[in-house]
Amino acid sequence: MARRQPFDIRYVDRLRWTKDEIQDADPRSAVWMRAVGPLGDDPLVHTCALTYASDMTLLDAVRIPVEPLWGPRGFDMASLDHAMWFHRPFRADEWFLYDQESPIATGGRGLARGRIYDRSGQLLVSVVQEGLFRRLEQ
């Protein structure tokens, strides 16, 4: 049976969801992640798994500065582009810290940058993503 969630994701701080919670909040988010099961020893499998995981939470940091876009039902978001730079070998089935920030969000678009570190603090991967945000009306 396939797993519903292939990654164990644990936010460092509680994720803010409401307009009141994100008002004046720093556009940052950090999560600890790892694949839920062993991935074997093929480095390409670990690269593919971490690439998949890198898209799961990166736009969370952008949600904070786009608060004016909130409609009656919130907003929807989609990834416009996603780039990654791999600096060191890693295992996606071991815990890694994904530190995420949004330097700008305007005109319904937001930029997010992420840095992925291993448990010892070594930078493994750098990530940049642009997202599109649209109000959900009733």
N, C-alpha and C positions, 0 to 999 in steps of 0.2 A: 504494500500500500504506500502510495506517495505521501510524503509529509506535506502538511499545509504550509508551514513556514520553514524554509530551508536554513534560516539563520536565527540564532539566539541573539536578540537585540535588547540591550539594557541602557536606558538613558541615564546619563550622569545626574542630571537634574530633571525633575518632572517636566514633561513637555507641556507647553502652554497652548491652550486651544481657543480660549474665548477672547473677544476683543478687549475686555477689561484686563485679562492676564498679560496680554502682549503690549499694552499701552506702556510706553517708555522702557520697554525691555530691550536689552542688548541683543542684536540679531546674531546670536550664536546658539549652537547646540553641540552636544558631544554625546557619543554613544560608544559603548563597548559592544563588539560583535564577534561572533565566530560561527562557523558552519555547525549545524546541530549533530553531525556525525563525522566520522573519519573520512577523509577524501583521498587517501592513498598517498603515493609519493611522486606522482607526475606533477612537475611544476606548472605545466600548462593548465591542468585542472584547477589548481589553486588560483592561478591568474584569472581564469574564467569565472570562478566562484566569487572572488573578491570584486571583479568588475561588475557582476550582477548585483552584489550587495551594495556597492558604492552608490547606486541609484536609488536605494530604498529610503534613505533619510536625508539626503543632502539638501533638498529644497525646504526642509523644516526650518532652517535658519532664515530663509527668505520670507516665510509667512509672517514674520514679525513686522518688518517695515511695510508690508502691503496691506496693513489693517484697513485703510480707507476703501479697499476693494470689497470688503465684506458686504455681501448682499443679504437679503432675508434668509437665505439658506446657506450662507457662507460663500465659498468660491471654489472653483476647480483649477487644477494646475496640470501642466504638461511640460515635459523636458523638450527643449529646443535643440540643445547640443550638449555633449558630454565628452570631456577629454581627460586622459589620465597619463601620468608619467610614473613608471615603475623604477624605483631607485635601488632596491635590494630584494633578494629572494625572501620569501615569506611562506607561511602556512596559513591558509584561510580557515583551517579547523582549530586554530589556536586563537586565544583572545587578542583582539587588536582594538585600539582606540581610534575612533573617527572624529576628529575635531573639525567642526564646520562653522563657517561664518558667511555673512552676506554683506559685502561692502556697499552695495547699492540695489535699490528696487524702485523703479519708476516706470510710468507709462504701461503698467500691466506686465512688466517683465522684471525679472530679478536675477542677479548674478550670485552664485554660491561658490565658495572655495572650500576645499576640504584637504586635510592632511591626515594620513593614516599612519599610526605608530604601533610598534610592537610593545609588549609589556615592559621592556627595558627602556623605552623612550626613543628608540631609533626610528627615524623617518623612513617609511617603506614606500609610500605612494603619495603623489600629489594629484588632486582632482579639481577640475573646474566645470561648472555646469550653468547653463542659462535656462530659466524656466519662464513659462507664460502663465499668467494668472487671469481668470475671468470670473466676474460676479455670477452667482447663481440666483436668478430671480425666482419668484413664486410661480 
